[in-house]
Amino acid sequence: MFDEDLIKKLESPPEKSINLVVKVNPDKLNFISMVVDGHGRIALTRTRSGKQGILDFLTSPHYKDDLLLILDDIKKNYDPSLEIIKDLGDDWLEAVT
């Protein structure tokens, strides 16, 4: 009934995404979001709290190292207050609130 290739893909689901919660200087929030977005959409950025400077970065495991390099560069050169608070992982209730 279904194509054999499709069945194989469904039997091996993709790796789970990574959802980092990052605290930044609220004045630099838009800049940081645009920098990450400008790197070929390595991650989807979502503002959790503009006043507190809290961002979410959703990326695939394949781009995790690239995202961390970008965030490290931003911390060194533009916003020393940048801090990765946590990875939400599978906690989707927290991720969507």
N, C-alpha and C positions, 0 to 999 in steps of 0.2 A: 504494500500500500504506500509506504514512504520510501523515498530515495535512500539507498544504503549509506551514502555520504552524510546525509542529514541525520540519520539515526546515530552514526558514529559521533558526530558533533554534539548531539544531545546527551550522549552517554558520558562525555568528558566536558563538563561545563568549564567555562573560563575561570581564571583565577579571580579572586575577590578584589574589589577596588580598595583603595586606601583613602581615608578621609581624615586629613590632618586639620586640627583646630589650632590656629596661630593667633597670637596677640601681637599687635603692632602699634606704633604711634598713630593715633587716630588721624593726625594731620597728613600722614603718609599712606593712609589706607588705599586711596584711589590709585596713587602712583604704583604701589606694590601690586595691586590687582592687575593693572595694565602691563606691568613688566612681565608678570607670569603669563598673562594672556598673549602677550607679544612674542613669546617663545614657541610659536607653533601650537598653541593650545595644549601645552603639556598637562595642564590641569584646569578644571572648571573651578572658578572662584565664586564664592558666595559670601556676602557680608552678613554675618550673624548679628553683630552690634556695632554700628558705626561710631556711637559715642564712646564705647569701650575699646574700639579698635580690634574687634574679634572677626577673623576671617576663617572660612572653611576652604580647603583645597582638596578637591576630589580628583584622584588620578589613578591610573592603572599601575599594577606592580612593575610593568616594564618601564615606566617613566619616573618611578619613585626617586631613583638616584639623581636624575636630571633636575627634578623639582628641588631636592635637598641642596644641590649645588647652587641653584638660583637663589634659594632662600638664604644660604650661607653668604653669598656675595652681597645680597641686599643688606644683611645684618652687618657685614664688615664695612660697607661703603656708604650706606644710606640711612639705615635705622638700627642702631645698636640695641634698641629695646626689643627687637623682634625675638619672639620666643614661641617655640612649638609647645603648646599646652598638652596636647594628647592626640592619639589616633583613635577615632571613634570605632574603627573596625566594623563589627557587625551590629553595633548598638544603633539600629536605625531609628528607634524612638527618639533618642537624643539627637541624632543627625538631622531630623526633620523638624525639630522644635526650635 
